[in-house]
Amino acid sequence: MSRIAFLGLGHMGLPMATNLVKAGHEVQGFDPVPAAVDAARAAGIPIAASGADAAADADVVITMFPAGRHVLDAYRGGLLAAARPGTLFIESSTIAVDEARAAHALALAAGHRNIDAPVSGGVVGAENGTLAFMVGGSDEDFAAALPLLEAMGKRIVHCGGSGLGQAAKVCNNMVLAVSQIAVAEAFVLGERLGLEHQALFDVVSQASGQCWSITTNCPVPGPVPTSPANRDYQPGFAGALMAKDLGLALQAIEQTSTDARMGRLAQQLYAAYAAGDGAGRDFSGIITDIRDSAPR
Ligand code: NAD
């Protein structure tokens, strides 16, 4: 049993914290948003007066914040100073690789331990305890965190040293973005060639074009009844989040001078999608933009 400070009780953080409580850990939460606090209390999670207060009592501090600046502000703004020496900081927000490494350096300089452990699997994965964790950090810190990550997730991969969990996350989501666009383009092209959606699905889902973007997140209604296309593209994984993750990918592409033309193009297309009506829609709804951008 660990004493855990869980900071950031939003869409992802609250169900993750709830699964830690179910696994028998002593959890104290904190979030500055009153509605998040009310929902956490209703779920049976005790709330501290501040993040620093929660951290002062904890063996492990988990952060699940919107973006990197929130993490660095919190680490610099008293969280690290409040914790007892040797506290393990698990940073699970999706942030830039260099922000994760900066957070790691701050934690170590303050006498603590730190891993980056971003997730994929969305709110449903968080609720069901089936998240995938991609971890960057030392072998010892990974081993210490593993029982907690196993209470919240199903697939946990140690990707290497600090920042490499975030590196794996950004690479995965770049693949996902490019493949979702490719599948959408194929359906629109098929429509214009007179191909039924179901026929194209039956071929591609069993052939060399097979990928999650068609078998699970099929962007047209019908072939996969549970895909967001069947509920007017209610997420799922919202366009705003995909645009955010591709912004982090672009940052990494530029910092490493990588020739990632498809990744760059996907970033542009999803930035435009999120700036239009796509921010709150599933990212597979980009098929509508593709269809409308060149009407017949
Ligand atoms: P969210 O906005 O619902 O929740 C974030 C919470 O952090 C908010 O309630 C906010 O008030 C709180 N917060 C901000 N600063 C804080 C501080 N200093 N102390 C305590 N709480 C603070 O976001 P979310 O959807 O839960 O996503 C969290 C992270 O997980 C993001 O980095 C996101 O990119 C990533 N992620 C989200 C999904 C998803 O499907 N929602 C999937 C994978 C990864």
Boltz pocket constraint, residues with backbone or C-beta under 6 A from the ligand:
constraints:
  - pocket:
      binder: B
      contacts: [[A, 7], [A, 8], [A, 9], [A, 10], [A, 11], [A, 12], [A, 13], [A, 30], [A, 31], [A, 32], [A, 33], [A, 36], [A, 51], [A, 64], [A, 65], [A, 66], [A, 67], [A, 70], [A, 74], [A, 92], [A, 93], [A, 94], [A, 95], [A, 119], [A, 120], [A, 121], [A, 122], [A, 123], [A, 236], [A, 237], [A, 241], [A, 244]]
      max_distance: 6.0
